[in-house]
Amino acid sequence: MATPEQFSKRIAQLGAHVAAEADRTVRAAALAADQAVVLATPVDKGRARSNWLVELEAPARAPIDPYVPGESGTTAGPNAAAALAQGGAVIAGYHGDRNTSINISNNLPYIGRLNDGYSRQAPAGFVQKAVQAAVKQVKGARLLP
């Protein structure tokens, strides 16, 4: 039979494990959502794809210029890489003991139209599909060893 001290130590170990696994699961879900939404965003000049910004605690407040300006989708890859690097760096810094949220936002006035299917490059609802990708990451997550 375990002593109260052994029991307490085991509970503390389990608590630390659950916290670490919860953080890992949240980060994986955020990365999946960010990747899905960035890669699904139609590209002309690169601005919409570049403006998927990830922040901790609060959404980004203002749009940015494209990371790599272009025409007719020529900079789709570099803008995706830059947006994913920005998001990945922020998401890597998430820790549930000091952060309450990871926010993935796009403040361009026309992002809603793009999500409604305005561009032939992306189907309507690509943002909702990104959220579904994040949910898949969370389903089946195991927090206990």
Buried (B, 14 or more C-beta within 10 A) or exposed (E): EEEEEEEEEEEEEEEEEBBEBBBBBBBBBBBBBBBBBBBBBBBBBBBBBBBBBBBBEEEBEEBBEBBBEBEEBBBBBBBBEBBBEBBBEBBEEBEBEEEEEBBBBBEBEEBEEBBEEBBEBBEEBBBEBBBEBBEEBEEEEEEEE
